[in-house]
Every structure is written in structure tokens, then in C-alpha cells.
Amino acid sequence: MTDTGFRLAPGSFEEKFIRSGGHGGQNVNKVATTVQLRFFPALSGLPYEAQQRLKALAGSKLTDDGDVIIIASEYRTQEQNRQAARARLNELVERALRPPRRRRPTKPSYGSKLRRLDEKKHRSDIKKTRHSEE
């Protein structure tokens, strides 16, 4: 469940445990602690707009099928990695549920226009003094 009160539909994600790579000795070689969480946005019950934002936010985590894969391997236990993967998924869904803020176009102030023009004139004068008169 996310902070906005949205609950992911059951069956909208699956977890698979795989062996971790890298250092760790015997523990790494015999225990599958890395969690691979596969999230299916189409089955999640997310609104269409949120699904589109989620796909944009997912970036390289998005598969060709439109699923989001999150891999967590920073901890030594399955449970901690499972919690880390679910927390990352919740954070991603939270960000997707928040609609983007509307941009309000603004105009430069009168003073900033004058300062810009004064600076341009100043630069122009500096460059004019570089030319030699013949």
C-alpha cells in the first residue's frame, strides 16, 4: 500500500529469488538472496495516466513487454531485500500517481530586461575597442 492510499491489485507483481554475484564467499554461492521483483502495470489497477508516467519513470527497468523489473541485492537476507524491492516499487508508484505540476509561463521583469540590454551594450563597447582604426 502506498502513502496515497492506493493498493496494488493482488497478482500485479511476482518475486523471484536468485543468487547474488560478487563478494561474499560461501553465503553468496549457496543462498539465493537477491530479489527480482517483476511488476505488471496493466494488472495493477493503476489509472491509465499513472501507468504512462510509471513507464516513463521506470526507464531501463522497463521490459519490452511493459513490465517493470526491480532487483534488490544490497542486503544479506531475502527478507531485507524483499522489503527493499517493495519499497522501491512503492516509491515508483507514488511518483507515477502524482500528476506533474502545471508550468506557469512567466515574463521577464522590466528591470531584468534593462539589465540584460545594459550588459549587451557594455559587451558591445568592449568589443568595439578591440578594433583598430585605420
C-alpha positions as CSV (number, residue, x, y, z in Angstrom):
1,M,0.0,0.0,0.0
2,T,1.3,3.5,-0.9
3,D,1.0,6.7,1.1
4,T,-1.8,8.0,-1.2
5,G,-4.0,5.1,-0.1
6,F,-3.7,3.2,-3.4
7,R,-3.5,-0.5,-3.1
8,L,-1.8,-2.6,-5.8
9,A,-4.1,-5.4,-7.1
10,P,-3.1,-8.9,-6.0
11,G,-1.2,-10.7,-8.7
12,S,0.2,-7.4,-10.1
13,F,3.7,-8.4,-9.2
14,E,5.8,-11.5,-8.6
15,E,9.0,-12.1,-6.8
16,K,11.8,-14.4,-7.7
17,F,14.9,-15.2,-5.7
18,I,18.2,-15.5,-7.5
19,R,21.9,-15.9,-6.4
20,S,23.8,-12.7,-5.8
21,G,27.0,-12.0,-7.6
22,G,30.3,-10.5,-6.3
23,H,31.9,-10.9,-2.9
24,G,30.5,-12.9,0.0
25,G,32.2,-16.3,0.0
26,Q,30.1,-19.4,0.7
27,N,27.0,-17.5,1.6
28,V,26.8,-16.0,-1.9
29,N,27.4,-19.3,-3.6
30,K,24.7,-21.3,-1.8
31,V,21.9,-18.9,-0.8
32,A,19.6,-17.1,-3.3
33,T,19.2,-13.8,-1.5
34,T,18.8,-11.3,-4.4
35,V,15.1,-10.4,-5.1
36,Q,13.9,-9.8,-8.6
37,L,10.5,-8.2,-8.4
38,R,8.5,-8.0,-11.7
39,F,5.6,-5.6,-11.7
40,F,2.8,-5.7,-14.2
41,P,1.3,-2.2,-14.6
42,A,-1.5,-3.5,-16.8
43,L,-2.8,-5.8,-14.0
44,S,-2.2,-3.3,-11.1
45,G,-5.3,-1.3,-11.3
46,L,-3.4,2.0,-11.8
47,P,-5.2,4.7,-13.8
48,Y,-4.0,4.9,-17.4
49,E,-2.2,8.2,-17.0
50,A,-0.3,6.9,-14.0
51,Q,0.7,3.8,-15.9
52,Q,2.1,6.0,-18.7
53,R,4.0,8.1,-16.1
54,L,5.3,4.9,-14.5
55,K,6.6,3.6,-17.8
56,A,8.4,6.9,-18.4
57,L,9.9,7.0,-14.8
58,A,11.0,3.3,-15.0
59,G,13.5,3.9,-17.8
60,S,15.9,1.0,-18.1
61,K,13.8,-1.1,-15.6
62,L,11.1,-1.4,-18.2
63,T,11.0,-4.5,-20.3
64,D,9.7,-4.8,-23.9
65,D,6.5,-6.4,-22.6
66,G,5.8,-3.3,-20.5
67,D,6.7,-4.9,-17.1
68,V,8.9,-3.1,-14.6
69,I,11.8,-5.2,-13.1
70,I,13.4,-4.2,-9.8
71,I,16.4,-6.0,-8.5
72,A,17.4,-5.7,-4.8
73,S,20.6,-7.3,-3.6
74,E,22.1,-4.9,-1.1
75,Y,21.3,-7.0,2.0
76,R,22.4,-10.4,3.1
77,T,18.9,-11.8,3.7
78,Q,16.0,-12.5,1.4
79,E,13.5,-10.7,3.7
80,Q,15.5,-7.4,3.8
81,N,16.0,-7.5,0.0
82,R,12.3,-8.2,-0.5
83,Q,11.4,-5.2,1.7
84,A,13.9,-3.0,-0.2
85,A,12.4,-4.1,-3.6
86,R,8.9,-3.4,-2.4
87,A,9.8,0.0,-1.0
88,R,11.4,0.9,-4.3
89,L,8.3,-0.2,-6.2
90,N,6.0,1.8,-3.8
91,E,8.2,4.9,-4.3
92,L,8.0,4.5,-8.1
93,V,4.2,4.0,-8.0
94,E,3.9,7.1,-5.7
95,R,5.8,9.2,-8.1
96,A,3.6,7.9,-11.0
97,L,0.4,8.7,-9.1
98,R,1.4,12.3,-8.6
99,P,0.4,14.3,-11.7
100,P,3.0,16.7,-12.9
101,R,2.7,20.3,-11.9
102,R,1.4,22.7,-14.5
103,R,4.1,25.2,-15.7
104,R,3.0,28.8,-15.5
105,P,4.7,30.8,-18.2
106,T,6.3,33.9,-16.7
107,K,7.7,37.1,-18.3
108,P,11.0,38.7,-17.5
109,S,10.6,41.8,-15.4
110,Y,11.2,45.3,-16.8
111,G,14.3,45.7,-14.6
112,S,15.8,42.4,-15.8
113,K,15.2,43.4,-19.4
114,L,17.0,46.7,-18.8
115,R,19.9,44.9,-17.1
116,R,20.2,42.5,-20.0
117,L,20.3,45.3,-22.5
118,D,22.8,47.3,-20.5
119,E,25.1,44.2,-20.3
120,K,24.8,43.7,-24.0
121,K,25.7,47.3,-24.7
122,H,28.7,47.0,-22.3
123,R,30.0,43.9,-24.1
124,S,29.5,45.6,-27.4
125,D,31.5,48.6,-26.3
126,I,34.3,46.3,-25.0
127,K,34.5,44.5,-28.4
128,K,34.4,47.8,-30.3
129,T,37.5,49.0,-28.5
130,R,39.4,45.9,-29.8
131,H,39.2,47.1,-33.4
132,S,42.0,49.3,-34.6
133,E,41.0,52.4,-36.7
134,E,42.9,52.8,-40.0
